[in-house]
Amino acid sequence: MTLIVHGVHAVDGGKEDEFDVLWRDEWIPAVGRGDDVRVLHFLRHAHGTGASYRVVTLTAVRDGEALGATMDRVDGGDLSELARA
């Protein structure tokens, strides 16, 4: 069963472009190293349509076990520094 993780990220307005580059060039390749996780969508809320400086992501995860393994990577593994950035 595939799980879809919906993320909403509040971004400092002056660092939107930096956040985009980090996700595109570092996070997406790092999180997708195996066959269990893939980022599906990355989009910004358009200004004036709701909360500003929000980025929405959708990530496909193979199953609960893969989700747990990914969270372990974020909590203290190879994704922890990127997650803090």
Residue pairs with C-beta under 8 A, 6 or more apart in sequence:
1 63
2 60
2 61
2 62
2 63
3 60
3 61
3 62
3 63
3 64
3 67
4 40
4 58
4 59
4 60
4 61
5 57
5 58
5 59
5 60
5 61
5 67
6 56
6 57
6 58
7 56
7 57
7 58
7 59
8 54
8 55
8 56
9 19
9 54
9 55
9 56
9 57
10 51
10 53
10 54
11 19
11 53
11 54
11 55
12 19
12 53
13 52
13 53
16 44
16 53
16 55
19 55
20 42
20 55
22 82
22 85
23 39
23 42
23 55
23 57
24 42
26 82
26 85
27 39
27 79
27 82
28 39
28 42
30 78
30 79
30 82
31 37
31 39
31 59
31 70
31 73
31 79
32 38
32 39
35 62
36 61
36 62
36 63
36 66
36 69
36 70
37 59
37 60
37 61
37 62
37 66
37 70
38 59
38 60
39 57
39 58
39 59
40 58
40 59
40 60
41 56
41 57
41 58
42 55
42 56
42 57
43 55
43 56
43 57
44 54
44 55
44 56
45 51
45 52
45 53
45 54
45 55
45 56
61 67
61 70
70 79
73 79
73 80
74 80
74 83
